[in-house]
Amino acid sequence: MKPRLLDLPVHRDERGFVGVIEGHEALPFAVRRVYFLGDVPGGSVRGEHAHRALWQLMVAMSGAAVVELDDGQERVEFHLTGPELGLLVPPGQWRVLRDFAPGTVLTVLASSEYDEADYIRSYPEFLDWTRSA
Ligand code: TYD
């Protein structure tokens, strides 16, 4: 499956907003972990790895960031600009997270607990892995 940008319902009124992540389209996996990135300096790049089996849903709860995903054949750039957008990331995507706006909090819902064995941290190794899969 390819990565997908999803419209998430956000209920706004004069009291602020309530954003919702629910249902099979946004979460085609059971959530086993939630983590969040913040205080990322504008020029910093995070990620630079792939996962063998992990599914994720990424949301910029506040602020904005760019997520570049590469399946070994094509590279697509996604602009996460707020709680209305969720990026569903299937396994096997080399990701680069960059261009964090000041104050951005990027939340990631993930299908399993932290497992270093699920990471591929070298791009040449990732390309070999995609070709042998
Ligand atoms: P890292 O993988 O470098 O973050 P990123 O993918 O955003 O570049 O993780 C930073 C540190 O946090 C590293 O020491 C591992 C730790 N960590 C956990 O303990 N649990 C987690 O769920 C995650 C994502 C990271």
Residues whose N, C-alpha, C, O or C-beta is under 5 A from the ligand:
A	BS01	TYD	Y35 R46 G47 Y114
